Amino acid sequence: MSLSDQELKELKIDHELDGIGEVCPHTLNIALDGLKKASSGEIVVEVTDHSIATKTIPAAVKMNKLAEHLGTVKESGNYTIFLRKL
């Protein structure tokens, strides 16, 4: 499922993670740690400035059946990756 940028911004965020200044694999580890703390159905977002994380995080959570990638919003050089824990 992919939502529009506006729809993503209107979601109730349960956990917001700061990945600014971090690079892979640390950005992925931040997301995985955040998902461990979340309950099923909760929305977890990671804000990062590392563009590669926009590919690695969605792929890893899908492959490991941890979360659904709802979409990514790019603003002001940062990326907000929206995940819903399965």
Gaussian input, Z-matrix of N, CA and C with variables (Angstrom, degrees):
# hf/3-21g

backbone

0 1
 N
 C     1     B1
 C     2     B2     1     A1
 N     3     B3     2     A2     1     D1
 C     4     B4     3     A3     2     D2
 C     5     B5     4     A4     3     D3
 N     6     B6     5     A5     4     D4
 C     7     B7     6     A6     5     D5
 C     8     B8     7     A7     6     D6
 N     9     B9     8     A8     7     D7
 C    10    B10     9     A9     8     D8
 C    11    B11    10    A10     9     D9
 N    12    B12    11    A11    10    D10
 C    13    B13    12    A12    11    D11
 C    14    B14    13    A13    12    D12
 N    15    B15    14    A14    13    D13
 C    16    B16    15    A15    14    D14
 C    17    B17    16    A16    15    D15
 N    18    B18    17    A17    16    D16
 C    19    B19    18    A18    17    D17
 C    20    B20    19    A19    18    D18
 N    21    B21    20    A20    19    D19
 C    22    B22    21    A21    20    D20
 C    23    B23    22    A22    21    D21
 N    24    B24    23    A23    22    D22
 C    25    B25    24    A24    23    D23
 C    26    B26    25    A25    24    D24
 N    27    B27    26    A26    25    D25
 C    28    B28    27    A27    26    D26
 C    29    B29    28    A28    27    D27
 N    30    B30    29    A29    28    D28
 C    31    B31    30    A30    29    D29
 C    32    B32    31    A31    30    D30
 N    33    B33    32    A32    31    D31
 C    34    B34    33    A33    32    D32
 C    35    B35    34    A34    33    D33
 N    36    B36    35    A35    34    D34
 C    37    B37    36    A36    35    D35
 C    38    B38    37    A37    36    D36
 N    39    B39    38    A38    37    D37
 C    40    B40    39    A39    38    D38
 C    41    B41    40    A40    39    D39
 N    42    B42    41    A41    40    D40
 C    43    B43    42    A42    41    D41
 C    44    B44    43    A43    42    D42
 N    45    B45    44    A44    43    D43
 C    46    B46    45    A45    44    D44
 C    47    B47    46    A46    45    D45
 N    48    B48    47    A47    46    D46
 C    49    B49    48    A48    47    D47
 C    50    B50    49    A49    48    D48
 N    51    B51    50    A50    49    D49
 C    52    B52    51    A51    50    D50
 C    53    B53    52    A52    51    D51
 N    54    B54    53    A53    52    D52
 C    55    B55    54    A54    53    D53
 C    56    B56    55    A55    54    D54
 N    57    B57    56    A56    55    D55
 C    58    B58    57    A57    56    D56
 C    59    B59    58    A58    57    D57
 N    60    B60    59    A59    58    D58
 C    61    B61    60    A60    59    D59
 C    62    B62    61    A61    60    D60
 N    63    B63    62    A62    61    D61
 C    64    B64    63    A63    62    D62
 C    65    B65    64    A64    63    D63
 N    66    B66    65    A65    64    D64
 C    67    B67    66    A66    65    D65
 C    68    B68    67    A67    66    D66
 N    69    B69    68    A68    67    D67
 C    70    B70    69    A69    68    D68
 C    71    B71    70    A70    69    D69
 N    72    B72    71    A71    70    D70
 C    73    B73    72    A72    71    D71
 C    74    B74    73    A73    72    D72
 N    75    B75    74    A74    73    D73
 C    76    B76    75    A75    74    D74
 C    77    B77    76    A76    75    D75
 N    78    B78    77    A77    76    D76
 C    79    B79    78    A78    77    D77
 C    80    B80    79    A79    78    D78
 N    81    B81    80    A80    79    D79
 C    82    B82    81    A81    80    D80
 C    83    B83    82    A82    81    D81
 N    84    B84    83    A83    82    D82
 C    85    B85    84    A84    83    D83
 C    86    B86    85    A85    84    D84
 N    87    B87    86    A86    85    D85
 C    88    B88    87    A87    86    D86
 C    89    B89    88    A88    87    D87
 N    90    B90    89    A89    88    D88
 C    91    B91    90    A90    89    D89
 C    92    B92    91    A91    90    D90
 N    93    B93    92    A92    91    D91
 C    94    B94    93    A93    92    D92
 C    95    B95    94    A94    93    D93
 N    96    B96    95    A95    94    D94
 C    97    B97    96    A96    95    D95
 C    98    B98    97    A97    96    D96
 N    99    B99    98    A98    97    D97
 C   100   B100    99    A99    98    D98
 C   101   B101   100   A100    99    D99
 N   102   B102   101   A101   100   D100
 C   103   B103   102   A102   101   D101
 C   104   B104   103   A103   102   D102
 N   105   B105   104   A104   103   D103
 C   106   B106   105   A105   104   D104
 C   107   B107   106   A106   105   D105
 N   108   B108   107   A107   106   D106
 C   109   B109   108   A108   107   D107
 C   110   B110   109   A109   108   D108
 N   111   B111   110   A110   109   D109
 C   112   B112   111   A111   110   D110
 C   113   B113   112   A112   111   D111
 N   114   B114   113   A113   112   D112
 C   115   B115   114   A114   113   D113
 C   116   B116   115   A115   114   D114
 N   117   B117   116   A116   115   D115
 C   118   B118   117   A117   116   D116
 C   119   B119   118   A118   117   D117
 N   120   B120   119   A119   118   D118
 C   121   B121   120   A120   119   D119
 C   122   B122   121   A121   120   D120
 N   123   B123   122   A122   121   D121
 C   124   B124   123   A123   122   D122
 C   125   B125   124   A124   123   D123
 N   126   B126   125   A125   124   D124
 C   127   B127   126   A126   125   D125
 C   128   B128   127   A127   126   D126
 N   129   B129   128   A128   127   D127
 C   130   B130   129   A129   128   D128
 C   131   B131   130   A130   129   D129
 N   132   B132   131   A131   130   D130
 C   133   B133   132   A132   131   D131
 C   134   B134   133   A133   132   D132
 N   135   B135   134   A134   133   D133
 C   136   B136   135   A135   134   D134
 C   137   B137   136   A136   135   D135
 N   138   B138   137   A137   136   D136
 C   139   B139   138   A138   137   D137
 C   140   B140   139   A139   138   D138
 N   141   B141   140   A140   139   D139
 C   142   B142   141   A141   140   D140
 C   143   B143   142   A142   141   D141
 N   144   B144   143   A143   142   D142
 C   145   B145   144   A144   143   D143
 C   146   B146   145   A145   144   D144
 N   147   B147   146   A146   145   D145
 C   148   B148   147   A147   146   D146
 C   149   B149   148   A148   147   D147
 N   150   B150   149   A149   148   D148
 C   151   B151   150   A150   149   D149
 C   152   B152   151   A151   150   D150
 N   153   B153   152   A152   151   D151
 C   154   B154   153   A153   152   D152
 C   155   B155   154   A154   153   D153
 N   156   B156   155   A155   154   D154
 C   157   B157   156   A156   155   D155
 C   158   B158   157   A157   156   D156
 N   159   B159   158   A158   157   D157
 C   160   B160   159   A159   158   D158
 C   161   B161   160   A160   159   D159
 N   162   B162   161   A161   160   D160
 C   163   B163   162   A162   161   D161
 C   164   B164   163   A163   162   D162
 N   165   B165   164   A164   163   D163
 C   166   B166   165   A165   164   D164
 C   167   B167   166   A166   165   D165
 N   168   B168   167   A167   166   D166
 C   169   B169   168   A168   167   D167
 C   170   B170   169   A169   168   D168
 N   171   B171   170   A170   169   D169
 C   172   B172   171   A171   170   D170
 C   173   B173   172   A172   171   D171
 N   174   B174   173   A173   172   D172
 C   175   B175   174   A174   173   D173
 C   176   B176   175   A175   174   D174
 N   177   B177   176   A176   175   D175
 C   178   B178   177   A177   176   D176
 C   179   B179   178   A178   177   D177
 N   180   B180   179   A179   178   D178
 C   181   B181   180   A180   179   D179
 C   182   B182   181   A181   180   D180
 N   183   B183   182   A182   181   D181
 C   184   B184   183   A183   182   D182
 C   185   B185   184   A184   183   D183
 N   186   B186   185   A185   184   D184
 C   187   B187   186   A186   185   D185
 C   188   B188   187   A187   186   D186
 N   189   B189   188   A188   187   D187
 C   190   B190   189   A189   188   D188
 C   191   B191   190   A190   189   D189
 N   192   B192   191   A191   190   D190
 C   193   B193   192   A192   191   D191
 C   194   B194   193   A193   192   D192
 N   195   B195   194   A194   193   D193
 C   196   B196   195   A195   194   D194
 C   197   B197   196   A196   195   D195
 N   198   B198   197   A197   196   D196
 C   199   B199   198   A198   197   D197
 C   200   B200   199   A199   198   D198
 N   201   B201   200   A200   199   D199
 C   202   B202   201   A201   200   D200
 C   203   B203   202   A202   201   D201
 N   204   B204   203   A203   202   D202
 C   205   B205   204   A204   203   D203
 C   206   B206   205   A205   204   D204
 N   207   B207   206   A206   205   D205
 C   208   B208   207   A207   206   D206
 C   209   B209   208   A208   207   D207
 N   210   B210   209   A209   208   D208
 C   211   B211   210   A210   209   D209
 C   212   B212   211   A211   210   D210
 N   213   B213   212   A212   211   D211
 C   214   B214   213   A213   212   D212
 C   215   B215   214   A214   213   D213
 N   216   B216   215   A215   214   D214
 C   217   B217   216   A216   215   D215
 C   218   B218   217   A217   216   D216
 N   219   B219   218   A218   217   D217
 C   220   B220   219   A219   218   D218
 C   221   B221   220   A220   219   D219
 N   222   B222   221   A221   220   D220
 C   223   B223   222   A222   221   D221
 C   224   B224   223   A223   222   D222
 N   225   B225   224   A224   223   D223
 C   226   B226   225   A225   224   D224
 C   227   B227   226   A226   225   D225
 N   228   B228   227   A227   226   D226
 C   229   B229   228   A228   227   D227
 C   230   B230   229   A229   228   D228
 N   231   B231   230   A230   229   D229
 C   232   B232   231   A231   230   D230
 C   233   B233   232   A232   231   D231
 N   234   B234   233   A233   232   D232
 C   235   B235   234   A234   233   D233
 C   236   B236   235   A235   234   D234
 N   237   B237   236   A236   235   D235
 C   238   B238   237   A237   236   D236
 C   239   B239   238   A238   237   D237
 N   240   B240   239   A239   238   D238
 C   241   B241   240   A240   239   D239
 C   242   B242   241   A241   240   D240
 N   243   B243   242   A242   241   D241
 C   244   B244   243   A243   242   D242
 C   245   B245   244   A244   243   D243
 N   246   B246   245   A245   244   D244
 C   247   B247   246   A246   245   D245
 C   248   B248   247   A247   246   D246
 N   249   B249   248   A248   247   D247
 C   250   B250   249   A249   248   D248
 C   251   B251   250   A250   249   D249
 N   252   B252   251   A251   250   D250
 C   253   B253   252   A252   251   D251
 C   254   B254   253   A253   252   D252
 N   255   B255   254   A254   253   D253
 C   256   B256   255   A255   254   D254
 C   257   B257   256   A256   255   D255

   B1=1.4463
   B2=1.5226
   B3=1.3007
   B4=1.4561
   B5=1.5288
   B6=1.2959
   B7=1.4585
   B8=1.5202
   B9=1.3265
   B10=1.4644
   B11=1.5367
   B12=1.3152
   B13=1.4670
   B14=1.5249
   B15=1.3297
   B16=1.4679
   B17=1.5241
   B18=1.3242
   B19=1.4671
   B20=1.5287
   B21=1.3271
   B22=1.4654
   B23=1.5253
   B24=1.3254
   B25=1.4669
   B26=1.5255
   B27=1.3335
   B28=1.4648
   B29=1.5274
   B30=1.3314
   B31=1.4629
   B32=1.5203
   B33=1.3329
   B34=1.4648
   B35=1.5243
   B36=1.3196
   B37=1.4609
   B38=1.5235
   B39=1.3300
   B40=1.4605
   B41=1.5313
   B42=1.3265
   B43=1.4699
   B44=1.5287
   B45=1.3346
   B46=1.4645
   B47=1.5226
   B48=1.3237
   B49=1.4596
   B50=1.5212
   B51=1.3200
   B52=1.4618
   B53=1.5188
   B54=1.3326
   B55=1.4579
   B56=1.5220
   B57=1.3294
   B58=1.4624
   B59=1.5370
   B60=1.3240
   B61=1.4573
   B62=1.5177
   B63=1.3203
   B64=1.4665
   B65=1.5352
   B66=1.3268
   B67=1.4651
   B68=1.5301
   B69=1.3207
   B70=1.4685
   B71=1.5345
   B72=1.3056
   B73=1.4584
   B74=1.5240
   B75=1.3408
   B76=1.4584
   B77=1.5285
   B78=1.3237
   B79=1.4674
   B80=1.5260
   B81=1.3284
   B82=1.4624
   B83=1.5218
   B84=1.3149
   B85=1.4647
   B86=1.5234
   B87=1.3260
   B88=1.4665
   B89=1.5312
   B90=1.3278
   B91=1.4677
   B92=1.5300
   B93=1.3168
   B94=1.4633
   B95=1.5179
   B96=1.3315
   B97=1.4699
   B98=1.5241
   B99=1.3300
   B100=1.4643
   B101=1.5148
   B102=1.3234
   B103=1.4618
   B104=1.5235
   B105=1.3212
   B106=1.4766
   B107=1.5232
   B108=1.3283
   B109=1.4639
   B110=1.5271
   B111=1.3279
   B112=1.4622
   B113=1.5219
   B114=1.3152
   B115=1.4629
   B116=1.5167
   B117=1.3111
   B118=1.4580
   B119=1.5283
   B120=1.3300
   B121=1.4610
   B122=1.5186
   B123=1.3230
   B124=1.4703
   B125=1.5255
   B126=1.3335
   B127=1.4586
   B128=1.5290
   B129=1.3229
   B130=1.4674
   B131=1.5229
   B132=1.3264
   B133=1.4623
   B134=1.5247
   B135=1.3144
   B136=1.4668
   B137=1.5183
   B138=1.3197
   B139=1.4592
   B140=1.5239
   B141=1.3240
   B142=1.4603
   B143=1.5232
   B144=1.3152
   B145=1.4623
   B146=1.5289
   B147=1.3159
   B148=1.4719
   B149=1.5277
   B150=1.3257
   B151=1.4659
   B152=1.5242
   B153=1.3049
   B154=1.4651
   B155=1.5278
   B156=1.3281
   B157=1.4686
   B158=1.5244
   B159=1.3387
   B160=1.4714
   B161=1.5230
   B162=1.3083
   B163=1.4726
   B164=1.5260
   B165=1.3404
   B166=1.4621
   B167=1.5244
   B168=1.3202
   B169=1.4697
   B170=1.5301
   B171=1.3518
   B172=1.4725
   B173=1.5346
   B174=1.3307
   B175=1.4643
   B176=1.5199
   B177=1.3278
   B178=1.4658
   B179=1.5213
   B180=1.3324
   B181=1.4693
   B182=1.5287
   B183=1.3341
   B184=1.4683
   B185=1.5298
   B186=1.3227
   B187=1.4617
   B188=1.5317
   B189=1.3323
   B190=1.4590
   B191=1.5272
   B192=1.3437
   B193=1.4748
   B194=1.5232
   B195=1.3414
   B196=1.4658
   B197=1.5218
   B198=1.3368
   B199=1.4604
   B200=1.5149
   B201=1.3188
   B202=1.4594
   B203=1.5312
   B204=1.3262
   B205=1.4624
   B206=1.5208
   B207=1.3218
   B208=1.4599
   B209=1.5225
   B210=1.3328
   B211=1.4579
   B212=1.5124
   B213=1.3258
   B214=1.4597
   B215=1.5222
   B216=1.3159
   B217=1.4646
   B218=1.5235
   B219=1.3427
   B220=1.4594
   B221=1.5179
   B222=1.3366
   B223=1.4641
   B224=1.5139
   B225=1.3128
   B226=1.4713
   B227=1.5274
   B228=1.3212
   B229=1.4580
   B230=1.5152
   B231=1.3267
   B232=1.4609
   B233=1.5243
   B234=1.3166
   B235=1.4558
   B236=1.5219
   B237=1.3133
   B238=1.4589
   B239=1.5109
   B240=1.3341
   B241=1.4548
   B242=1.5369
   B243=1.3321
   B244=1.4508
   B245=1.5247
   B246=1.3367
   B247=1.4595
   B248=1.5249
   B249=1.3359
   B250=1.4692
   B251=1.5144
   B252=1.3371
   B253=1.4574
   B254=1.5209
   B255=1.3248
   B256=1.4722
   B257=1.5221
   A1=107.97
   A2=115.92
   A3=119.75
   A4=107.88
   A5=115.76
   A6=121.75
   A7=110.24
   A8=116.28
   A9=120.34
   A10=108.97
   A11=116.29
   A12=120.52
   A13=110.64
   A14=116.89
   A15=120.65
   A16=111.24
   A17=116.69
   A18=120.22
   A19=110.94
   A20=116.78
   A21=120.49
   A22=110.87
   A23=116.40
   A24=120.87
   A25=112.60
   A26=116.91
   A27=121.23
   A28=113.25
   A29=117.67
   A30=120.73
   A31=110.86
   A32=115.42
   A33=120.91
   A34=106.94
   A35=116.10
   A36=121.48
   A37=108.76
   A38=115.22
   A39=120.46
   A40=112.04
   A41=116.70
   A42=121.44
   A43=108.36
   A44=116.89
   A45=120.92
   A46=108.52
   A47=115.31
   A48=122.28
   A49=110.12
   A50=116.49
   A51=122.25
   A52=110.03
   A53=115.54
   A54=120.98
   A55=111.88
   A56=117.90
   A57=121.82
   A58=109.48
   A59=115.31
   A60=120.86
   A61=114.14
   A62=116.94
   A63=121.22
   A64=109.29
   A65=115.92
   A66=121.33
   A67=108.83
   A68=115.07
   A69=120.20
   A70=109.16
   A71=119.47
   A72=126.43
   A73=113.42
   A74=118.55
   A75=119.41
   A76=111.98
   A77=118.28
   A78=119.73
   A79=110.48
   A80=116.77
   A81=120.50
   A82=110.71
   A83=117.65
   A84=121.14
   A85=111.35
   A86=117.57
   A87=121.59
   A88=109.22
   A89=116.44
   A90=120.58
   A91=110.74
   A92=117.38
   A93=120.87
   A94=111.35
   A95=117.67
   A96=121.21
   A97=110.78
   A98=116.46
   A99=120.39
   A100=112.09
   A101=116.93
   A102=120.49
   A103=111.30
   A104=117.59
   A105=120.70
   A106=110.82
   A107=116.92
   A108=121.75
   A109=112.70
   A110=116.38
   A111=121.17
   A112=110.98
   A113=115.17
   A114=121.93
   A115=109.01
   A116=116.18
   A117=121.41
   A118=110.46
   A119=116.00
   A120=121.73
   A121=114.26
   A122=117.68
   A123=119.89
   A124=110.96
   A125=114.19
   A126=121.91
   A127=108.72
   A128=114.87
   A129=122.55
   A130=106.81
   A131=116.76
   A132=119.85
   A133=109.39
   A134=114.42
   A135=120.05
   A136=107.91
   A137=115.43
   A138=121.59
   A139=106.68
   A140=115.83
   A141=120.94
   A142=109.76
   A143=115.53
   A144=120.55
   A145=110.45
   A146=116.74
   A147=123.54
   A148=108.70
   A149=117.27
   A150=121.36
   A151=113.01
   A152=118.54
   A153=120.93
   A154=111.03
   A155=117.15
   A156=121.03
   A157=111.16
   A158=117.40
   A159=119.84
   A160=111.24
   A161=117.70
   A162=122.38
   A163=111.02
   A164=116.81
   A165=120.00
   A166=113.10
   A167=117.22
   A168=119.56
   A169=111.42
   A170=119.39
   A171=118.27
   A172=112.79
   A173=117.64
   A174=120.47
   A175=111.34
   A176=117.33
   A177=120.96
   A178=112.32
   A179=117.65
   A180=118.84
   A181=110.97
   A182=116.64
   A183=119.89
   A184=110.03
   A185=116.79
   A186=121.52
   A187=111.26
   A188=116.41
   A189=121.46
   A190=113.18
   A191=116.12
   A192=122.04
   A193=112.34
   A194=115.58
   A195=121.91
   A196=112.44
   A197=115.92
   A198=120.22
   A199=110.16
   A200=114.02
   A201=122.27
   A202=107.27
   A203=116.68
   A204=120.94
   A205=107.63
   A206=116.40
   A207=121.26
   A208=112.24
   A209=116.45
   A210=121.11
   A211=110.83
   A212=114.94
   A213=121.94
   A214=108.35
   A215=116.26
   A216=122.18
   A217=107.97
   A218=115.72
   A219=120.58
   A220=108.60
   A221=115.75
   A222=121.77
   A223=109.19
   A224=116.45
   A225=122.90
   A226=112.62
   A227=117.33
   A228=121.34
   A229=114.54
   A230=117.68
   A231=121.69
   A232=109.68
   A233=114.73
   A234=122.39
   A235=108.70
   A236=116.49
   A237=121.46
   A238=106.91
   A239=116.17
   A240=123.19
   A241=107.53
   A242=116.25
   A243=122.83
   A244=110.38
   A245=115.90
   A246=122.37
   A247=109.37
   A248=116.52
   A249=121.57
   A250=106.89
   A251=116.34
   A252=120.37
   A253=110.44
   A254=115.00
   A255=121.09
   A256=110.28
   D1=130.65
   D2=176.96
   D3=-125.41
   D4=126.77
   D5=-179.17
   D6=-102.11
   D7=159.61
   D8=176.33
   D9=-69.44
   D10=161.30
   D11=178.17
   D12=-55.38
   D13=-42.34
   D14=-179.40
   D15=-64.34
   D16=-43.80
   D17=178.89
   D18=-62.86
   D19=-40.03
   D20=178.06
   D21=-62.26
   D22=-44.60
   D23=-178.40
   D24=-64.65
   D25=-22.97
   D26=-179.06
   D27=-88.39
   D28=-6.73
   D29=-179.95
   D30=-67.65
   D31=148.18
   D32=172.87
   D33=-79.14
   D34=117.93
   D35=-178.09
   D36=-90.83
   D37=127.42
   D38=179.75
   D39=-91.93
   D40=-33.85
   D41=-178.39
   D42=-141.70
   D43=123.52
   D44=176.94
   D45=-113.65
   D46=126.92
   D47=-175.52
   D48=-112.91
   D49=141.37
   D50=-178.29
   D51=-103.91
   D52=110.05
   D53=177.30
   D54=-113.34
   D55=16.20
   D56=-179.12
   D57=-63.95
   D58=131.47
   D59=178.22
   D60=83.95
   D61=-2.92
   D62=-179.54
   D63=-100.34
   D64=155.44
   D65=177.42
   D66=-125.30
   D67=166.75
   D68=177.93
   D69=-63.91
   D70=141.52
   D71=8.83
   D72=-90.88
   D73=2.50
   D74=-175.78
   D75=-64.05
   D76=-35.32
   D77=178.17
   D78=-62.07
   D79=-38.50
   D80=176.99
   D81=-67.10
   D82=-41.87
   D83=179.39
   D84=-62.28
   D85=-36.88
   D86=177.17
   D87=-61.99
   D88=-45.55
   D89=179.82
   D90=-63.67
   D91=-44.76
   D92=-178.89
   D93=-63.82
   D94=-41.34
   D95=177.24
   D96=-63.23
   D97=-41.51
   D98=178.54
   D99=-63.99
   D100=-39.37
   D101=179.03
   D102=-67.57
   D103=-33.23
   D104=177.87
   D105=-62.01
   D106=-34.30
   D107=-178.10
   D108=-81.96
   D109=-17.20
   D110=-176.29
   D111=-85.63
   D112=154.62
   D113=174.10
   D114=-93.87
   D115=160.21
   D116=179.16
   D117=-55.02
   D118=132.69
   D119=178.86
   D120=91.50
   D121=-13.84
   D122=-179.47
   D123=-74.96
   D124=151.83
   D125=179.69
   D126=-95.55
   D127=124.81
   D128=178.11
   D129=-117.68
   D130=128.51
   D131=176.28
   D132=-122.46
   D133=142.78
   D134=172.93
   D135=-120.28
   D136=129.38
   D137=175.86
   D138=-100.18
   D139=126.87
   D140=-177.34
   D141=-143.40
   D142=158.30
   D143=173.16
   D144=-108.95
   D145=8.72
   D146=-177.53
   D147=-99.07
   D148=103.30
   D149=-172.85
   D150=-60.37
   D151=-31.72
   D152=-178.38
   D153=-64.54
   D154=-29.00
   D155=178.36
   D156=-61.04
   D157=-25.49
   D158=179.96
   D159=-69.10
   D160=-14.85
   D161=175.74
   D162=-101.71
   D163=-45.38
   D164=-173.99
   D165=-69.57
   D166=-41.91
   D167=-177.99
   D168=-64.84
   D169=-52.60
   D170=178.61
   D171=-58.63
   D172=-39.95
   D173=-179.23
   D174=-65.62
   D175=-42.83
   D176=-177.72
   D177=-67.99
   D178=-42.39
   D179=-178.33
   D180=-70.43
   D181=-31.76
   D182=176.71
   D183=-70.13
   D184=-47.50
   D185=-177.75
   D186=-60.25
   D187=-38.32
   D188=-178.38
   D189=-92.08
   D190=4.32
   D191=178.28
   D192=53.48
   D193=42.82
   D194=-179.48
   D195=-95.98
   D196=-34.70
   D197=-173.75
   D198=-158.18
   D199=162.93
   D200=173.89
   D201=-102.50
   D202=129.37
   D203=175.96
   D204=-81.70
   D205=115.30
   D206=-177.39
   D207=-86.59
   D208=-22.45
   D209=179.99
   D210=149.75
   D211=172.04
   D212=179.93
   D213=-133.46
   D214=133.65
   D215=178.55
   D216=-110.82
   D217=129.62
   D218=176.26
   D219=-105.81
   D220=124.92
   D221=177.56
   D222=-146.79
   D223=134.26
   D224=173.55
   D225=51.13
   D226=38.95
   D227=177.72
   D228=79.83
   D229=0.64
   D230=177.51
   D231=-112.51
   D232=156.15
   D233=178.80
   D234=-119.21
   D235=132.41
   D236=174.94
   D237=-110.72
   D238=114.96
   D239=-176.40
   D240=-99.83
   D241=120.64
   D242=-176.83
   D243=-101.22
   D244=124.48
   D245=-179.44
   D246=-127.92
   D247=143.45
   D248=172.08
   D249=-114.96
   D250=118.71
   D251=-178.41
   D252=-65.18
   D253=135.61
   D254=178.75
   D255=-82.89

